[in-house]
Amino acid sequence: MAGNQVLEWADIDTEIKTAGLKDDHLAPPDLLVSGDFRHNWRTAWSWLNESIPIAYLSELPKIRFPYTLETYNDPQNLWVFAASQLFP
């Protein structure tokens, strides 16, 4: 459920070392592998619906623009087309 409030291992480790807590018995050891992990420490909730986390809400798009030969490889053309459709 990444996207709420997530900390990467490097950020957590840096905070622990900056605070001078690396020698504390509760501090996690260094990773023994070349890897990473994420810790989700807070989930975002909507004030409109407090029963479902925002990460689980699905909101359908209001407008869709299919790619064309002119817009597929040229992002500028896609923006020009979108502007012409939204602001005629």
Contacts in CASP RR format, 6 or more apart in sequence:
PFRMAT RR
TARGET T0000
AUTHOR 0000-0000-0000
METHOD contacts of the structure
MODEL  1
MAGNQVLEWADIDTEIKTAGLKDDHLAPPDLLVSGDFRHNWRTAWSWLNE
SIPIAYLSELPKIRFPYTLETYNDPQNLWVFAASQLFP
1 40 0 8 1.000
1 43 0 8 1.000
1 53 0 8 1.000
1 55 0 8 1.000
1 56 0 8 1.000
2 38 0 8 1.000
2 40 0 8 1.000
3 40 0 8 1.000
3 44 0 8 1.000
3 55 0 8 1.000
4 40 0 8 1.000
4 42 0 8 1.000
4 43 0 8 1.000
4 44 0 8 1.000
4 53 0 8 1.000
4 54 0 8 1.000
4 55 0 8 1.000
5 40 0 8 1.000
5 41 0 8 1.000
5 42 0 8 1.000
5 43 0 8 1.000
5 44 0 8 1.000
6 38 0 8 1.000
6 39 0 8 1.000
6 40 0 8 1.000
6 41 0 8 1.000
7 38 0 8 1.000
7 39 0 8 1.000
7 41 0 8 1.000
8 36 0 8 1.000
8 37 0 8 1.000
8 38 0 8 1.000
9 31 0 8 1.000
9 35 0 8 1.000
9 36 0 8 1.000
9 37 0 8 1.000
9 38 0 8 1.000
9 39 0 8 1.000
10 36 0 8 1.000
12 28 0 8 1.000
12 39 0 8 1.000
13 28 0 8 1.000
13 30 0 8 1.000
16 22 0 8 1.000
16 27 0 8 1.000
16 28 0 8 1.000
21 27 0 8 1.000
43 53 0 8 1.000
43 54 0 8 1.000
43 55 0 8 1.000
44 53 0 8 1.000
44 54 0 8 1.000
44 55 0 8 1.000
45 52 0 8 1.000
45 53 0 8 1.000
45 54 0 8 1.000
46 52 0 8 1.000
46 54 0 8 1.000
46 57 0 8 1.000
49 57 0 8 1.000
63 85 0 8 1.000
63 86 0 8 1.000
65 71 0 8 1.000
65 78 0 8 1.000
65 81 0 8 1.000
65 82 0 8 1.000
65 85 0 8 1.000
67 78 0 8 1.000
68 81 0 8 1.000
70 77 0 8 1.000
70 81 0 8 1.000
71 77 0 8 1.000
71 78 0 8 1.000
71 81 0 8 1.000
END
